[in-house]
Amino acid sequence: MNFSEFLSAPESLYQRIGAAKLREIVQAFYPLVKAEPLIADLFPDNLSETMNKQEAFLTGFLGGPPLYHQTYGNPMLRYRHREFAITPSRARAWFACFSDAVHSVALGEAVKSELLEAVARTAAAMVNTPEG
């Protein structure tokens, strides 16, 4: 989607996905994360709060209500993740899990592509540690 198309889009990406489908993505995502050896140790055993935060963040990030901001404040993603060594390979593993979760949910291909493009930029920006 180019900038002009973005400005003239009648609905946000959040509206096109919908709250129920976004929840499905988050619910599909975290079991994949816990099964991925490169990143499983970055997440707590009980994922309930993590899932709620992810859903709240994605809601606002995709143009829906600013749930994360209202509950937790500014996301400050890099700051909040500073204690974790996020290497390029870990970011790729995280994104692969997210991509698999997105593809497991019934959404149009254009919506999936737009969502994955937005999230890929964010995942790449989270890298804070070189490989090795």
C-alpha positions as CSV (number, residue, x, y, z in Angstrom):
1,M,0.0,0.0,0.0
2,N,1.5,3.4,-1.0
3,F,1.1,6.5,1.1
4,S,-1.8,7.9,-0.9
5,E,-3.7,4.6,-0.6
6,F,-3.0,4.6,3.1
7,L,-4.4,8.1,3.5
8,S,-7.6,7.3,1.5
9,A,-8.2,3.9,3.1
10,P,-11.7,3.9,4.5
11,E,-10.8,1.6,7.4
12,S,-7.7,1.0,9.6
13,L,-5.8,-2.2,9.3
14,Y,-7.3,-3.0,12.8
15,Q,-10.8,-2.6,11.5
16,R,-10.1,-4.8,8.5
17,I,-8.7,-7.5,10.7
18,G,-11.2,-7.1,13.5
19,A,-10.8,-7.7,17.2
20,A,-11.8,-11.4,17.1
21,K,-9.3,-12.3,14.3
22,L,-6.5,-10.3,16.1
23,R,-7.2,-12.3,19.2
24,E,-7.0,-15.5,17.1
25,I,-3.6,-14.4,15.8
26,V,-2.2,-13.7,19.3
27,Q,-3.6,-17.0,20.6
28,A,-2.0,-18.9,17.7
29,F,1.3,-17.0,18.1
30,Y,2.3,-17.8,21.6
31,P,2.3,-21.6,21.5
32,L,4.5,-21.3,18.4
33,V,6.9,-19.0,20.4
34,K,7.1,-21.4,23.3
35,A,7.9,-24.2,20.9
36,E,10.7,-22.2,19.2
37,P,14.0,-23.1,20.9
38,L,15.7,-19.8,19.9
39,I,13.2,-17.6,21.7
40,A,11.1,-19.7,24.1
41,D,13.3,-18.7,27.0
42,L,12.6,-15.0,26.4
43,F,8.9,-15.5,27.5
44,P,7.4,-16.4,30.9
45,D,5.8,-19.8,31.6
46,N,2.4,-18.2,32.1
47,L,1.7,-16.2,29.0
48,S,-1.7,-14.7,30.0
49,E,-0.4,-11.2,30.8
50,T,2.0,-11.3,27.8
51,M,-0.8,-12.2,25.5
52,N,-3.0,-9.5,26.9
53,K,-0.3,-6.9,26.4
54,Q,0.5,-8.1,22.9
55,E,-3.2,-7.9,21.9
56,A,-3.5,-4.4,23.5
57,F,-0.4,-3.2,21.7
58,L,-1.4,-4.6,18.3
59,T,-4.8,-3.1,18.6
60,G,-3.4,0.4,18.9
61,F,-0.5,-0.2,16.5
62,L,-2.9,-1.3,13.8
63,G,-5.1,1.8,14.2
64,G,-7.6,0.6,16.8
65,P,-8.2,2.0,20.3
66,P,-5.0,2.8,22.2
67,L,-5.5,0.0,24.7
68,Y,-1.9,-0.5,25.5
69,H,-1.3,3.2,26.1
70,Q,-4.4,3.5,28.3
71,T,-3.4,0.5,30.5
72,Y,0.4,0.5,30.5
73,G,1.6,3.8,29.1
74,N,3.9,4.4,26.1
75,P,5.0,1.0,24.7
76,M,8.7,2.1,24.4
77,L,9.3,-1.3,22.8
78,R,13.1,-1.2,22.6
79,Y,13.3,0.0,26.2
80,R,10.9,-2.6,27.5
81,H,12.9,-5.3,25.8
82,R,16.3,-4.1,26.7
83,E,17.0,-6.9,29.2
84,F,16.7,-9.5,26.4
85,A,19.4,-10.3,24.0
86,I,17.5,-10.0,20.7
87,T,19.8,-11.1,17.9
88,P,18.9,-11.0,14.2
89,S,18.3,-14.8,14.3
90,R,16.0,-14.4,17.3
91,A,14.1,-11.6,15.6
92,R,13.7,-13.8,12.5
93,A,12.4,-16.7,14.7
94,W,9.9,-14.4,16.4
95,F,8.8,-13.1,13.0
96,A,8.5,-16.6,11.6
97,C,6.2,-17.6,14.5
98,F,4.1,-14.4,14.0
99,S,3.9,-15.1,10.2
100,D,2.8,-18.7,10.8
101,A,0.1,-17.4,13.3
102,V,-1.2,-14.9,10.8
103,H,-1.3,-17.5,8.1
104,S,-3.3,-19.8,10.4
105,V,-6.2,-17.3,10.5
106,A,-8.7,-16.7,7.8
107,L,-7.9,-13.3,6.5
108,G,-7.5,-11.9,3.0
109,E,-4.0,-12.1,1.5
110,A,-3.7,-8.3,1.1
111,V,-4.5,-7.8,4.8
112,K,-2.1,-10.5,5.8
113,S,0.6,-9.0,3.7
114,E,0.1,-5.5,5.1
115,L,0.1,-6.8,8.6
116,L,3.2,-8.8,8.2
117,E,5.0,-5.8,6.5
118,A,4.2,-3.6,9.4
119,V,5.2,-6.1,12.0
120,A,8.4,-7.0,10.2
121,R,9.7,-3.5,10.5
122,T,9.0,-3.5,14.2
123,A,10.6,-6.9,14.7
124,A,13.7,-5.8,12.9
125,A,13.9,-2.6,15.0
126,M,13.9,-4.7,18.2
127,V,17.4,-6.3,17.4
128,N,19.7,-5.1,20.1
129,T,22.5,-7.7,20.1
130,P,24.7,-8.9,17.3
131,E,24.9,-12.6,16.5
132,G,27.5,-14.6,18.4
